[in-house]
Amino acid sequence: MAVARIKESWLFVVAQAENGSALVAMASVNIAVINKIAIGFFIFFLFIYSIRHVDIKHPR
């Protein structure tokens, strides 16, 4: 968690120095969307894997 916070604050400083706060807002939104997609994909993968695992263990 500490490393991620350091990276976020460093990106924030760099983006403000280069292009101002609009870029920071866009970047934070993009990071949030990417995180949600990644978490959703991970949960979906676990769901599919568990279904297949159960089917293999207990064939109907």
C-alpha positions in Angstrom: 0.0 0.0 0.0 2.8 2.4 0.9 4.5 1.9 -2.5 1.3 2.4 -4.4 0.7 5.7 -2.5 4.2 6.9 -3.2 3.8 6.1 -6.9 0.4 7.9 -7.0 1.7 11.0 -5.4 4.8 11.0 -7.6 2.6 10.7 -10.7 0.4 13.5 -9.4 3.4 15.8 -9.0 4.8 15.0 -12.4 1.4 15.5 -14.1 0.8 18.8 -12.4 4.3 20.0 -13.3 3.7 19.1 -17.0 0.1 19.7 -17.9 -1.9 20.9 -14.8 -4.6 19.4 -12.8 -6.9 18.3 -15.7 -4.5 15.5 -16.6 -4.4 14.4 -13.0 -8.2 14.1 -12.9 -8.2 12.1 -16.1 -5.4 9.8 -14.9 -7.1 9.2 -11.5 -10.4 8.3 -13.3 -8.5 6.0 -15.7 -6.7 4.2 -12.8 -10.0 3.7 -11.0 -11.7 2.3 -14.1 -8.7 0.0 -14.8 -8.8 -1.2 -11.2 -12.5 -2.0 -11.4 -12.1 -3.9 -14.6 -9.2 -5.9 -13.3 -11.1 -6.8 -10.1 -14.2 -7.8 -12.1 -12.1 -9.9 -14.5 -10.4 -11.6 -11.5 -13.7 -12.4 -9.8 -15.2 -13.6 -13.1 -12.2 -15.9 -13.7 -12.4 -17.3 -10.2 -16.2 -17.9 -10.7 -15.6 -19.8 -14.0 -12.7 -21.8 -12.6 -14.8 -22.8 -9.5 -17.7 -23.9 -11.7 -15.4 -26.0 -13.9 -13.6 -27.4 -10.9 -17.0 -28.6 -9.4 -18.1 -30.0 -12.7 -14.9 -32.0 -13.0 -15.1 -33.3 -9.4 -18.8 -34.2 -9.6 -19.8 -35.1 -13.2 -23.6 -35.3 -13.7 
